[in-house]
Structures are given as C-alpha cells and as structure tokens.
Amino acid sequence: MNGTQTGALAGLILGLAAAAGGFTGFLIALVLGAIGLVVGRVLDGDLDVGDVLGRGKDR
C-alpha cells in the first residue's frame, strides 16, 4: 500500500470510529476519508500544497 491508500484508509477508519450513526456518521466518514486521501497524496509527492493554495513556484 502506498501513502495515498494508507491515508484514505486511515481517514475512513477514523471516520467510522467517530461516527455517531445515521447520515451524520456517513458524512463524517466521507470527510475524514477525503482528508486522509489528500494527506496521503501529499506524502507520496503526487500533490503539491503550494499549487492547491495558489502559491506558484514562480512567485
């Protein structure tokens, strides 16, 4: 497993652990899974935080 997969899996597990149930729990799992995916992509080097935040390399 690479960092992206690990981050997404960790986010989903944390979301399931934090879920109180129902639709709210689904939303919590979805948000934490997305955050884990982004963190994993940053750690793998597939996503540059500066590009996402609008700070290009030419500044």
Residue pairs with C-beta under 8 A, 6 or more apart in sequence:
1 9
2 40
2 44
3 40
3 41
3 43
3 44
4 37
4 40
4 41
4 44
4 46
5 40
6 40
7 36
7 37
7 38
7 39
7 40
7 41
7 43
8 33
8 36
8 37
8 40
9 36
10 36
11 32
11 33
11 34
11 35
11 36
11 37
11 39
12 29
12 32
12 33
12 36
14 32
14 36
15 25
15 28
15 29
15 30
15 31
15 32
15 33
16 25
16 29
18 25
18 28
18 29
18 32
19 25
19 26
19 28
19 29
20 28
38 47
41 47
42 48
42 49
50 56
50 57
